[in-house]
Amino acid sequence: MSSSGIRGRVQKLITKYPTLRHIMVLLTGTAIAQIVVMGVSVITARLFTPEAFGQFAIFGSLTAIATTIASLRLDMTIMLPEDDDEARRIARVATYCNVVVTGLFTLAALVLRDLVIAQYGDPALASWLVMGGFTVFFVAQATMMQFWFNRKTDYRTISLNRVQQAIGAAGGQLGFGLVGLRTLPGLIFGTLIGQAFAFVNLRLRARDLFRPIPEGTASGRELVGRYKKMPLLNMPNALVDSVRINGITLLIGTVALGAVGQFNLAWRILQVPIGLINSAISQVFFQKLARVRPGEMLPLVRSTMIRSMLIAIVPFGLIYLVSPWMFILVFGQQWDMAGDFARALTPWLAMQLVTSPISTVFVVTDNQQWMLAFSIVFCAAPLSLLYFSPLALLDTVFWLGLLMAAMLAIMLGMSLLAARGYDRRRPEGTDEVDAGAEPTP
């Protein structure tokens, strides 16, 4: 078939299936962002030491936890109201929350400086952690605005924003490394450049979100009360999930910053196949799930699971086979442990690709309490294994990968049960779900 024939067939598919068009737009932006990050990482891995990346991993983990709760998950609620002015009001409340959490993070970084030194034995990390407040604000606000563009099905803007942030952060780190600032400040300032650049560009495009709200629109207090399940149930669930992911990095960092640098490189590189596929599918699936009616949920969830499983087999099979020597070949001899960590993490991250698109099922079906209970166990299990394991670090991470994969398989079963229960509801009962639903990997 000629190239023009292929393009014609693709165009027909995209025209017939709008969801596919949205996925392709997001996938393009995500692919460009990941390619940029991968290409720059090959160079920065030779400019910065594993110890410097270990320091930055601790910095990133602490800021990620704060970013998770910055808006009290009200940013996701922007998707729910029928009225755009109510969505704008929620965005205002989410912004106020972001500012408060940013201030609290900065204050905590100053007050708890000695505690950070005691845990990691690194005064430089403790001193530069105060810059994390900027990261929390930029990322939290950009995420909030992306939900507005998701509401408007403007996936092109979301896609462009991801590319801008990736190019800005990767280019900033590379630039500082090339001029000789090959320590933690170089990684921090390089990343902040990308985050600030993406935030400013998105803010300029989101003028409609910040235009004056007419009188008569529901107040922020009223809307928070209407969607109270978001801060009361969804936020704790997201916080527990963030503590699980970032707590693993923080615990490994107490062993050695070099070790957490190796682990973090493996983790970041393994996120590439997930990022290329999953973020695009998740964002579009999220918007589609918010509008699904009883009777349609289970087929949608089941087909998404099967599709994700088929997608995961080839890339993660190859990663398991080639990662131990590939990391040394690509990133240099100093990253000899990273490939072994990558192999150990493969089962977990393969299952993460499968479960992430359907993670919002519990919110849309008004079963946040299921996910909260699961998340607590899902958090406690890996952190307990890391803390109490008598095995060497690499062996412990191997068992960690298997444990997390098995638990995610349980989550798949829970998702199917939640979808089946939703489909059994009468159509007129769907209004009850909207009050507490949100239409995240």
N, C-alpha and C positions, 0 to 999 in steps of 0.2 A: 504494500500500500504506500502511495506517495505521501510526502510530508504534508501536502495540502489536504489530502484525504484524512489523515490522522487528525489534523487541526480541526477539520470540519466535524468529524465524529465527536471530538472532545467538546467542541462548541455546542453541539446538539445536546450532549449529556448535561453540560452546565446549564443550558437554557431550560431543559426539562426538569432538572433537580436543583433548585436554588440552594439547598443545603450543601450540595457538592461544591457549588461556586464559592460559598462562604469559606468552606474548609480549604479550598485551593488558595484563596486569597491569604488566609492566615498561615497556611503551610508555606507559602512562598516567602513571607516575611520571616517566619521562624527558621526556615532553611538558610536564608541569607545570614541571619544573625548567628546561627550555630556554625556555619562555615567560617565566618569571620573569627568567632571565638576559637575554633579549632586551629585555624591558621596562625593566629597570634599566639596561642598557647604553646605551639611548637617552639617559638622564639623566646617567649618569656620564661618558659621552663628552664632555659639555659642561661637566662639573665639573672633570675632570682633563685635563691636556694630553697630546698624543702623547708628549712626552718622559717624563712620569711613567709612562705605560703602557709605554713602552720600557724603563724601569728595571725595572718589575714583570715584564715579559716575560723579561728576563735572570734575575731572581730565580726566576721560575717554571720556566724551562728547567733551571737548575742543580738545583733541588729535585726536578724530575721525573726527572732522570737518577738521582739518589740513591734516589728512591722505587722506581724500576724494579728495583734490585738489593737493596733493603732486606731482603727476606725470602729472598734467594737463590732465588726462585721456588718455594720450598717451600710457600707459601700455596696454590698451585694443586694441589699434591699432596693437599690435604685431600679432594679429590674421589675419590681412588683407592681407599683401603682399604675392604674390605667391612665391617670392624669400626669402629664409631664411636669407640671408645676409642683406636684407633690414629690416627684422624683428629685427635682431641683432642691426642694426643702431638705430632703434626706441627705443630699450631697453636702448642704451647708453644715448639717449636724455632724456628718462624718468628718468634714474638714476641721471643725472645732475639736473633735476627739483626737484627730491626728496631731494637732498642735499641742494639745495637753500631754499626750503620750511622748511626743518628741522632747518636750521640756523635762518630763520626768526621767526619761532615759539619760539625758545629758546630766541632770543632777545626780542620778545614781552612779554614773561613770566617775564623777568627781568624788562623791562620798565613799564609794566602795573601792577606791583605787588600791588600798592596801590589801583588800581581800583578793583582788585579781592577782596582785604580785605573789601573795601567799599560795594561791592555787597553781599558778603557771611559772612562777619564778622569773617574771619578765617585766621589768619596770617600763620598757618602751611600749609594750602592748597596753599596759595599764594607763599610760599617759595619752596615747593616741586614741584610746577608746572613746574619748569625749567627742571625737569627730563623728561618731556613729549616729548622733542625733540628726545630722544632715541626711544621712542615708535613710533613716526611718521616715523622715518627712517626704523626701523626694519620691521614694518607692511607694509609700502609702497613698500619696496624692495621685500619682500616676495610675495606680491600680484603681482608685476610686473613679477617675475620669474614664478609664477603659470600660468600666461597667456602664457608663453613660453611652459610650459609642456602641457597646454591645446591645444596649436597649434599642438604639437607633439602627441596628444591623449595619453599622459603618465599620466593617472589618478591615477595610483598606487602611484606615487611620490607625487601628490597633496594630496591624502588621507593620506599618511604617515606623511606629513608635518603638517596636521591638528591635527593628534594625538600627534605629538611631541610638538606642541605649547600648546595644551590643558593640557597635562600631565605636561609640564614644568611650565606653569603659575599656574595651580591649586596646584601642588606639592610645588612650591615656596611659595605661599601664606600660605599653610598649615604649611610648615616648619617654616616660620617666626612667625606664630601664636603660634605654639607649644613651641618655645623657648622664647616666651614672648613679641615679638615685635608686639603688637596687635593694632597698630595705622596705620595711613595712609602710612608711609614709608614701613611697612611690606607688605601692599597690592601692593604698587608700585613696590618695588624690586622683590617681588614674580612674578609679571606679567612680568617684564622685563627679568627675567631669562628664562621664557618660550618663549618670543618673540625672544630673542637673540639666544636661542638654535635652534629654528625653522629656523631662518634666516641663521645661519651658516651651518646647515645641507643642506638646500636647495641650498645655494651658492656652496657647494662642489659638489652637483649633477648637477649643471647647468654650468659646465665647457664649454660645447659646445656653450652655449649662449654667453660667454664672450671671445671666441677665436677671433684672429685678423680678421678684415673685409677686404676683398680684394679690391684693387683699382678698380675703375669703378663702385662701388656700389653707389647708389644715396646718396647724402649728407643728413645730418640731417635736414638742412634748407629746402631742396626740399621735403623731406618726411613730414615734419610738414606742409608745404604748401599744399601738396596733401591731407592730412587728417585734414585740418584746422577746420573742423566742430567739431572735438573732443574737442579741447580746447575752441572753440568759442561757441558751442551750448551744447555739451554733458557735459562739465565740469560745466557750470553754473547750468544745470539741476541737476547734482549730488550734487553740493554744496547746492542748495536750499533744496533738499531732506535731506541732512545731517543736515542742520540747523533746519529743521522741527523736525526730530527725536531727535536730541540732544538738541535743543532749549527747548523742553518740559521738559527735565531733568533739564536744567539750570534755567528755570523759577520756577519749583517746588523747587529747591534748595534755591531760594531767600526767600521762605516761612520758611523752616526749613531743615537743613541737614539730620535730622532724617527722615523726611517725604520723602525726595528724596531717602534715603537709602531703605525705605520700597517699594517705587515705583520701584526702580531699581531692587530689588530682584524679585519682581513680573514679571517685564519685562524680566529679564534674564531667569527665569525658564520657562516662556511661550515661549521663543525662542527655547526651547529644541525640541518640536515636529516639529517646523518649520525647525530647523537645521537638524534634523534627515532625513527629507524628501526633503526639498526644495532646499538646497544648492547643493545637488547631481543632482537633476533634472535640476536645473537652469544651472549648468555648462555644462552639456551634451547638453541640449536644445540650449544653447548659441552657441556651436560649430556647431550643426546641422543647426541652423537657419542661420548661416553665409553662408551656401552653398545651401540654398533652392532656387528653381527657381520659376518664376511667374507661378501661377496655383496650387502651392503646399502649399502656405503659410496659407491660411484660414483654410483648414482642419487640419493642424498641430496645429495652435493656438487654434482652437475650441476644439480639442481632449485633448489638454493639460489643458485647463480650466476645462473641465468636469472631467477629471481625478483628478485634484487638489481639486475640490469641493467635490468629493466623499471621498477623503482621509481626508479632513478637518472635516467632520461631526462628526465622533466618538470621536477623541481625544479632540476636543474643546468643544463638548457637555459634556464630562466628566469633563473637567476643570471647566466649568461654574457651574456644580452641586457641586463639592467637594472642590473647592479651598479655601473657607473661613476657614474651619476647618483643611484642609490638611496642610496648611502652618504652622499653630501652632503646629500640631502634628510632622511634619518633622523637622522644623527649630527652634522651641522653642517659648515660650510665648511672647518674645520681638518682634516677627514679626507678631503681631496680625493684623496690617493694611494691610500687604502684600497680604493676601488672598482676601480681599475685592477689592484691586486694581486689582488683577488678574482677578476676575470676571468681573469687569468693562471694562477691556481691551480685553476680549475674542472676541467680534464681530470684532473688528479691526484686531486683529492678525490672526483670521481665514481667513478673506479676504486677508490679506497680503500673506498668504500661496498660495492663488489662483492666485494673480496677479504677484507675484515675478518672476515666471518662464518666463512669457511672457513680462517682462518689457523692454527687448531689441528689441521688435518688432518695436518700433518707430525709433530706430537707423538704423536697417537693412533696413527698408522701406523708409529711408531718410525723416522721419517726426519728427526729433528731436524738431522742433519748437512747435509741438503739446504737447510733453511731458514737454517742458520747461514752456509753458503757464499753463498747468495743475499743474505742480509742484509748481509754484508760488502761485496759489490759494490753493493748498493742504498744503502748508507751512503756509500761512497767516491765514487760517481758525482755526487750532488748537491753534496756539500761541495767536491769538486774543481772542479765547474762554477762555484760561487760564488766560490771562492778565486782561480781563474785567469782568469775571464771578463774580457775587455777591454771588454765592453758596459756600457751604463748599467744601474743596478740593476733597473729595471722590465723592460727587455728580457731581462736575465739570468733574472729570475723567470718570464717567459713561456716561455723555453726549458726552464727547470727543470720547469714544469708538464707539458710534453710529454714530457720525458725520464722523469719518474716514472710517468706514465700508461703509457708503453710498457713499462717494467720490470714494472709490476704485471700487465700482460697476460701477460708471460712467467710470472709467478707463478701465474696461473690455470692455465696449461698444466701446470706442475709439480704443482699440486694434483690435477689429474685423473690424472696419472701415478701419484702416490702412492696415490690412492684405488683405482685399477685394480689396482696391485700388492697392496694389502691384500685386495681381494676375491678374489684368486687363492689366498690362503692357505687351508689346511685349518682348519676350525673349532677342532680341538684345538690349533692353533698360536697361538690368540689369547692364551693365558696368558702367552706369552713377551713380548707387547707390554705387558701390565699393569705389568711391573716397571719400565719406563722411561717409561710414558706418563702423560699428564695428561688427564683426561677432561673470547689474549688472546684501539679500535676495537677 
